[in-house]
Amino acid sequence: MSDVLGAPLSGATVVISRRMISEFHVPDIQERNARQPVVTVVTDGEGRFEAVVPTAVPLDLEASASEHATARRDHLFAGDDVELRLMAAAVLEGVLRLASDGSAVEGALVLGKDSRRVEQCRALTDIDGRFLFKDLQPGLLIVQITPRDAAAPPSKTIELREGERTWLELTLEPGVRIYGTVSDSYGGPIAGAEI
């Protein structure tokens, strides 16, 4: 494992996990991405790591170190030789406010995906409408906002730079509530339907 300059990175944490559900399409994204930890190791003075893992099982690897972007490799197998370069982390922080009165938008889901549409970060805004993501990979990040009580703005694409902090401030329009009823073919209500 190497750092930004190509020098060995000692003391990095390497987490090896396996997907709970593998090779099947599962509609629920949280269930589909659920992982079971297999082993956690720390790199030595030469940036090397070694771990005993199950054979013939696809594994995911995540390496992290202070002030570096987390690096991931998916679908590895026992015996694979892996080299990762951890770059200086990019940081994204921001705030969401209502256009009507400037008040904070609390509890909005902020989701970041890379250019391949793979989720990189997820958080809810705090009481002040703020969010913060550390240890992000530099590059393009597609930010999607899903507020509870305001209209969702269009996705925003941001370029994150290595070792830099990016600020995002968005003003959201008030939303309109939609009400309705879900019923079966006979007109009877269906409890617990997902909208």
C-alpha positions, 0 to 999 in steps of 0.5 A: 500500500502506498501513499500519494508520493508512492512511499509505503504507508504504514499503520493503514487499516485494511478491512476485508469483508464479504457481502451477505447476499452475493450474486443475486439482485435484491431490490433493497439497497441496504440489504444488497450492500450489507457486508459481514466483516472477515478480518481487519489488519494494519499495514506494517512499516513497509505498507504491506498487509497479509490476512487469512481469508476464506477461499472461493468467496468474493471479498471486498477490501477497504483501506483507510489512513488518517488524512487519506481518501479511503480506497476500495476494491471489490470482488477479490479472492484469496490469493489475489495480490493487491496494491492500493494507492491512497490519495490525499482526502477530499472533504465536502461540507455544506448547508441546506436552507429554505428559500422562503425564510433561510431556515435550516433544512434538518434531516435531509438525506445527502447522497454522493455517488461517483461517476459510475453511480456507485455510492460513496457517502450518505448522511442526514443534515443536522439541526443546522442543516449542515453535512460533512463528508471526510476521506472522499476520493478526489474526482467527480461526485454527483450529489443528490438531496432528498429533503423531508419537507421541501422540494428535492433540487436537481442532482449537482455534480461537483469536482472534488480535488485532492487534499482540498475542502469543498463547500456546497450551499443549497437553497431549497424551495418549499415542497408540496405535500401529496396525499392519496390512497392505495387500494386493491382492485375491489377498492379496499385499502392496502395497509403498509404499501410502499410509495 
